[in-house]
Amino acid sequence: MMIIRPVAHDDLPQLMAMAEKTGGGLTSLPADKQTLHDRIERSVQTWQGNLPRADQGYVFVMVDAAENRAVGICAIEVAVGLQDPWYNFHVGNQVHASKELNVYNAMPTLSLSNDHTGSSELCTLFLDPDHRVGKNGYLLSKSRFLFIAAFRERFADKMVAEMRGVSDEKGFSPFWADVGQRFFSMAFSDADKLSGTGRKAFIAELMPKHPLYIDYLSAPAQAVIGETHPQTAPARAVLEAEGFRYHNYIDIFDGGPTLECDTSRIRAVRKSRLQTAVIVEQHDPALPLCLVANENYHHYRATLLRADPDSDSLALESRAAQALLCQPGDRLRVVKLCLEEKKA
């Protein structure tokens, strides 16, 4: 049984192992031991209530209940851009018109933006390739929504998620080659590492302050604006099934799309409900697969179980109850697992 729980300092070796498998492009999971240690510590301090809102961030890991070894990671930043500026490009238009010549041109542009400042962010989603089986990916990504639903007051009214942009197997990014490299004068991997280890001041110092005309970019760079890396496409589909949409904001490094959704409109937040735990010898295998989580803030647990999402009670086998750290009569949050957008 796979369980989602808060990250702990003992998970550092497993996080390092996962970071080395990302192949780059996941700036919030760099293969840097000190950075990962600090990320874990910040998460621990967030749960303990010792940090201001601007510094708060929750990190979760997916573990096999039998081994308690981290094989996946996901996170939520409480409010981006309040401490360090949170940049992206807005894809818009500038109109050039002449009434005298009867000419009207709407030119697509990229403008540096801080529009998502204060939003909560879904980030750092990575599942070890050896465990990309069954519904593990769904559990890892969607478990965060039950935490948000349970502790709604701790998060912003808007949720955003940056999707990894297009790059090849050697790490070449067409968007970076045409845009970032011209202003930063460094390799994509170097800028990616600096950003991932928290050194982001160079972005504000070096990025253009005026809109860039997209038509001046090469055809390969234009083609990847707002496009998702093939390996990240499944993660995008999961979020879109929950109500997230692309609204013309992209990553300043690789051009990947930023998805967003009003927090109260996220499907799993909107449709989840509380049920009372009842211990049984065997659950009904004909029931639909559901996301199930406890309401224990400091000892949050989530998993996938067969359950009736419309019932007032949740039948649990003792093994599942132990994994969720719950007792008979405890309240558990339940929502049917959504696998396709049309079922949302």
Buried (B, 14 or more C-beta within 10 A) or exposed (E): BBBBBBBBEEBBEBBBBBBEBBEBBBBBBBBBEEBBBEBBEBBBBBBEEEBEEEBBBBBBBBBEBEEEBBBBBBBBBBBBBBEBBBBBBBBBEEEEEEEEEEEEEEBBBBBBBBBBEBBBBBBBBBBBEEBEEEBBBBBBBBBBBBBBBBEEEBBBEBBBBBBBBBBEEEBBBBBBBBBBBEBBEBBBBEBBBBBBBBEBEBBEEBBEEEBBEBEEBEEBBBBBBBBBBEEBEBBBEBBBBBBBEBBBBBBBBBBBBBBBBEBEBBBBBBBBEBBEBBBBEEBEEEBEBBBBBBBBEEEBBBBBBBBBBEBEBBBBBEEBBBBBBBEEEBBBBBBBBBBEBEEB
